[in-house]
Every structure is written in structure tokens, then in C-alpha cells.
């Protein structure tokens, strides 16, 4: 099972659609990978910094965009998840 399959219910369909568009347009750059974290940037006019973290027995996600600050999910994080699965 992919990471996207595990997490897709946390993201609205419109966020998944837009995130997939960023991946297809090659706007997602994986910047750094450690044992517990993935750092990426998603180009959406400006670069939004995203992070996936699986440390301390929990899965956390983060994005520097305003939507993530409000909702805790966004198209940039979804694009990052898809990029991780693709890699």
C-alpha cells in the first residue's frame, strides 16, 4: 500500500487533484531525506516548504502555506506525498 493510499481520506478531492497537477507539472522537488523525514519544496508562484515526519511513532505533515495553517492539509503536502510514492 502506498503512502497516498494510506492518507488520501485526510485530503479533499480538490486538494488531491491540484496536488497531482503539481507533480505532473514537475513542480515538486524533494530537497532532503533522512531516516524519519522528507523535506520538499512545491513551486506555486513561490516555493512552499513541506515536510513529512514519521518520528516518535506518529506521522506528521507540514507546509508553509496559509491553507495548511488554517486546515492542517493542503495541495502542496499532497503533491509531496505523491512525489515520495513516485520516488
C-alpha positions as CSV (number, residue, x, y, z in Angstrom):
1,X,0.0,0.0,0.0
2,X,1.4,3.4,-0.9
3,X,1.6,6.4,1.4
4,X,-1.1,8.2,-0.8
5,X,-3.5,5.2,-0.4
6,X,-3.0,5.4,3.4
7,X,-3.6,9.1,3.7
8,X,-6.0,10.0,0.9
9,X,-9.0,10.2,3.2
10,X,-7.4,13.1,5.0
11,X,-7.4,15.2,1.8
12,X,-10.4,16.6,0.0
13,X,-10.7,15.5,-3.7
14,X,-10.0,19.1,-4.9
15,X,-6.7,19.1,-2.9
16,X,-5.7,15.7,-4.3
17,X,-6.5,16.9,-7.9
18,X,-4.5,20.1,-7.6
19,X,-1.6,18.3,-5.8
20,X,-1.4,15.7,-8.6
21,X,-1.2,18.6,-11.1
22,X,1.8,20.0,-9.3
23,X,3.5,16.6,-9.5
24,X,2.7,16.2,-13.2
25,X,4.0,19.7,-14.0
26,X,7.2,18.8,-12.2
27,X,6.8,21.5,-9.5
28,X,7.8,19.2,-6.6
29,X,11.4,19.0,-5.5
30,X,12.5,16.6,-2.8
31,X,15.2,18.5,-1.1
32,X,16.4,16.2,1.6
33,X,15.6,12.7,3.0
34,X,16.6,11.4,6.5
35,X,15.6,8.2,8.2
36,X,12.4,9.9,9.6
37,X,11.8,13.0,7.5
38,X,11.3,14.2,3.9
39,X,11.8,17.8,3.1
40,X,10.5,19.2,-0.1
41,X,9.5,22.4,-1.9
42,X,6.5,22.8,-4.1
43,X,6.5,25.7,-6.7
44,X,3.2,27.5,-6.6
45,X,4.1,31.1,-7.6
46,X,6.6,30.9,-4.7
47,X,8.3,27.8,-3.1
48,X,6.2,26.3,-0.3
49,X,8.3,24.2,2.1
50,X,6.8,20.9,3.0
51,X,7.8,18.2,5.4
52,X,6.7,14.7,6.2
53,X,7.8,13.3,9.5
54,X,7.3,9.8,10.9
55,X,9.3,10.2,14.1
56,X,8.2,9.3,17.7
57,X,5.7,6.7,16.4
58,X,3.5,9.3,14.7
59,X,3.1,10.7,11.2
60,X,3.1,14.4,10.9
61,X,3.0,16.7,7.9
62,X,3.7,20.4,7.5
63,X,3.6,23.1,4.8
64,X,4.5,26.8,4.9
65,X,1.3,27.9,3.1
66,X,-1.7,29.7,4.6
67,X,-4.1,26.9,3.8
68,X,-2.1,24.4,5.8
69,X,-2.0,26.8,8.8
70,X,-5.8,27.0,8.7
71,X,-6.8,23.4,7.8
72,X,-3.8,21.2,8.6
73,X,-3.9,19.8,5.0
74,X,-3.1,21.3,1.6
75,X,-2.4,20.5,-2.1
76,X,1.3,21.1,-1.5
77,X,1.5,18.3,1.1
78,X,-0.5,16.0,-1.1
79,X,1.9,16.7,-4.0
80,X,4.8,15.9,-1.7
81,X,3.2,12.6,-0.7
82,X,2.7,11.7,-4.4
83,X,6.4,12.6,-5.1
84,X,7.5,10.3,-2.3
85,X,5.4,7.4,-3.6
86,X,6.8,8.0,-7.1
87,X,10.4,8.0,-5.9
